[in-house]
Amino acid sequence: MNTLITSTFIAVIGIAAVPAAEAGELWRATGLEQPESALFDAADNRIIVSNISGNPGEADGNGYLSVLSLDGKTVTQHWTDGMDAPKGMAISGGKLYVADITKVRVVDLASGKLVASISVPNAVFLNDMTSDQSGKVYVTDMLADAIYRIDGDRPELFVKDGALASPNGIFADGGRLIVASWGKGIKPDFSTTELGGLLSVDIASKVVSPLPAAQKFADLDGVVAIGGTIYATAYMTGTLYRYHAGAPEVVAQFKPGSADIGTDGKSILYVPLMNEGEVVALKLD
């Protein structure tokens, strides 16, 4: 992917380049293969990482999942094999759901065994996943402006709306889904004609709403919420943003390739750096 000059990018869109929140690096796990997502598994005190290991849109059988300890050590490099280009993940009912191009893979959390593959009709490029309080699982389709919902093993189209503007990251936050939009008019190098932003989708009404002061500022990838604060990554520039109410603020800067972040829900973020083959743990102030 072509990259943008971050300092110019930030100045143009009016976002403060001086970090408003400090984030100290705790550790950096290396030796991964295009890690796209890092998911904190609270029940087993570990981090599950999806490795694309090839073309993100190609069904090549190279993709797999790894397991890291909470101090960043590799527990199992190839924990679950047999995938193509695994990306976002969600946990529900003792199972791990993994977005894999046009399928959602189901993995037994206890054994790491791939137990099922759910084909999602009309899916183009499934990306990130989350689970709500009732155990239903949601997955974004970045290239179709859509979100699907899976209840058990049944996929259904939850919402399809141009306002989603290439939805990438997704995070269930109470009665809403927080969505990180990549932007409109995706070009071959994955840059966009219009930058993305942060959105909210009401789970009950399915209404899509832009979050105030957080529109058209970056090609966003991963997103999580801790308390009332939202954190999101911009893949093309490697920037980590924080959003509470006003304009998004820069928290940390990496090389391009920061992808689908995870969190322990308290004070730690796990940031996959796809192009570096690394996952970074950050301690937030």
N, C-alpha and C positions, 0 to 999 in steps of 0.2 A: 504494500500500500504506500502511496505517496504520503509524505508527512507535511505538516504545516509548521511554520516557525512560531513556536508557542508564544513568545513575548509579543510578537506583532498581533497574533490571534487574540490574545487577552486584551491588549490595548484597544483593538478595534471594537470589541464587543463591550468594553466598559466594565470588565470584571477586575476587581483588585488583584494584582499580581502578588502582593504581599500576603502571605498566609495569615488568615484571621484565627486559625486554630493550629496548634502545634501537633504534629503526629510523629512520634519517635519510632524508628524501626527496631523491632524486637529480634527478628531473625529473617533469613532469606533461604528458602529451600530451592535447590538447584537440581539439574539433571532431568527435568520434566520435558515433555514433548508437546509444544504448543498448548500449554495449560489454559483452558478457556474459562473454567469455573472452579471456585473453591468454596465448598459447603461445610459449615460447622455442624458436626453431628454431636449434639449435646449428650445424648443417651450413652454414647460410647467414647466420649472425650477424644475425638479425632477430627481430622479434616479430610474430606473426600475431594479429590481433584480430577476433573475430566481432561483427558489428553486427546486433542484432535489428531495429531501425528499424521498430517497430510493436508489435502485440500479440504477446507471447511465445508464444501458443498458436494464432495464426492463420496459415494458409497464404496469405499475401498477396503473395508474390514480392518483398517489399521488402528482405529480408535480404542481407547481403554481408560479405565479408572485407576487412580493410585490412592493410597492412604498415607497421610502424614500424621505424626504425633503432634501434640499441642506445642512442642518446642521446635517444630520444623524438621524433625528427622523423618526420613522415608521409612515407613513401616513395611509397606508392600508396594513395589513399583507397578506390577501388573496384578491388581486386585480383581478386576473384572475385564475380560477381553471379549472379543466378538462384536464390537461396535464399529461404526463408520467414522463419524465426526462428532462425538458427544460434546454437548455444550452445557446449558444450564441444568440444574438439578433441584429436586424437592423431595422432602421426606413426608410420608403419610402412611399410617397404619403398619409400621414395621417394614415398609418397603421404600426403596429409593427409585424415584422416577427421573429419567434422563432424556433430555431433548436430543434427538439424533436425526437431523435433516427433515425427513417426513414421518418419522416414527417416534414414539416415546418408549424407551426401554424401561423395563421393570426389573429391579435387582433386589434380591433378598438381603436385607441389611446384616443379618447375622452371619451369612456365609460368603457374601459377595457374588453369589451365583446369579447369572442372568436367567430370570424365570419366565419372562414374557416380553413380547414386542407388540405395541399397540400402534396399528397404522392409523394415521389421522387423515381422513378423506380431504382431498384438495389442498393439503399442506404443501408449502413451497420451501420454506427455510425456517424450521422451528429453532428457537433460540434459547430463551431463558424460561425458568419455571419457578413456581412458588406454590405453597399450600395454605389454605385458609383455616379458620378456627374449626370448621366442620369436617376438615380432612379432604375437601375437594382440592384438586390440583389444577393449576392454570399454566398454559404455555403460550408464549408469543410466537407469531409467525411474522418475522421481520419483513419479508418481501411481499406480504399479502395484506398488510395493515389489519391484522386479525389477532384475536386471542381465543384460544380453545380452552374448554374446561373438561376435565376428566374426573368422573365419579366412579371409583373402582377401576373398571377396565373399559368404560364407555366414553369415547370422546364426542364432544359436541361443540359447535361453533358458539362461543359465548358472546363475542362482539366483533363486528367488522366495521371499521370507520376510518375514513381518510384522515381524520383528526389525530389518529394514533401515529401517523407519520413515521412509518417503519419502526414499530415498537420492538425494542431489544430487551432491556432489563425489565423485570417485574418483581414486585414484592408485596405480599399481602400484609396490610396494616389495618387491623380491625375490620370495619365494614367496607373498606376500599382496597383497590389495587393501585399501588404506585407504579407508574410506567415511565421508563427512560426511553425517549424517542431518539432514534439515530438522525432523523431528518427526512426531508422530501427530495425527490429527484436524485436517487443514488446513481453515481457514475461507475464505470468499470473499475476505477481504483478505490471505490467505496467512499470517496468524498461526495458531498451533496450540494444541490443547488440552494437548499435552505437548511440551515442547521436545526438540530432537534432541541428538545427541552423536556421538562418534567410535567407529567400528566397524572390525573387521578381518575379512576374508573369506579363508580359506585357499584358494589356487588349486587345490591338489590334492584336498582333501576337500570344498570348498565350504562348510565350516562357518563360520557367522557368530558372531563373538565381540565383546562390548562391550569397549572399551579401559578399563582401570581408572581410576576417578576422573574420567572424561570423559563422563558420561551426563547427559542432561536439563539441559543448561546453555545452549543457544542454538539458534535456527533456522539451521543451518549450510548454507553454500553451497559455496564452493571449498575444496580441500584439496591440499596438497603436502607432501612430506617432504624434508628436507635432513639427511643423516646420520641420526641417531637422533631428530631433532626434527620434530614435525608442526606445520604452520601451517594455520589454517583461518579462513575469514571467516564472519561472521554478517550476512546480508543486511539483516535488519530493523533492526538497530542500527548497522550500519557498523563493527562491531568486528573487529579482527584478533587472533586468539588464537595462543598458542604452547603446545604440549603436549609434555612429555618423559616424565614418570613420574607426577608429582603432579597436582594440580588445574590445569586450563588457566589460563594467565596472559594478561593483556591486553598486547599489544605496541604497537598503534596504534589510533587512533579516527578514523573518517571519518564522513561523513554516511551515512544509510541508503542501501543500494544496492551495497555491496561484494560482488562476485560471484566468478567462477571464476578464482582466482589462478594465475599461472604462476611458474616459477623458472628461474634459470640453473643450479640444482643446487649452487651454491656459497654465495653470500651475498646474492643479489638476489632480491627478490620483485616481481612485476608484478601490480598490483591494479586490475582494472577497476571503475570507479565508474559503474554503469549509469545512475543518475538524473542524473549530472553530465555524461555524455558524455566521460569522461576515463579515462585509464589512468595510474596512479602507479607509479613505480619506487622501491622502498625498499631501502636498503642496511642489512643487519642487522649488529649487533655480532658 
